[in-house]
Amino acid sequence: MRASLTTNLESIASIYLGELCRVRCRGMVHAWGLAHRTPAGAEILLHPDLDETDLGYVFFHEVAHFALGHVRIIDSGGCEIDQAAIVARMAEPERTAIQGVLDCQESEADALALDLLTDFERRFGDFVTAITGG
């Protein structure tokens, strides 16, 4: 992903969130995107192999996690967390309860991402074309 593209995404995310948000490309094992907080602030990681046709949805999905208050804890170490492995190690009924919370958060982020992307594209046209100027 080009540096100018992440700069445009940072501007868009910062406007939607009302705070500075860094956007970086990083290969991840368990996800196409990840929203987390660092000591420096909000950050969205996007997988460098993410297909451009999915970029708008994945980007807004991560923006949605911030907007919905799902990302509150500051990650001072590595952010590559395998939630599925952590949940699998839990005892019942904790595993069921936590998985229900995680599933609900993902569904909420999915719904808001679709709304945000639809609104963006209604205003500016195709997401990738709008952010690349091409």
Secondary structure, DSSP 8 states (H G I E B T S, - for coil): --HHHHHHHHHHHHHHHTS-EEEEE---SS-SEEEEEETTEEEEEE-TT--HHHHHHHHHHHHHHHHTT---SB--S-----HHHHHHTS-TTHHHHHHHHHHHHHHHHHHHHHHHHHHHHHHHSSHHHHHHT-
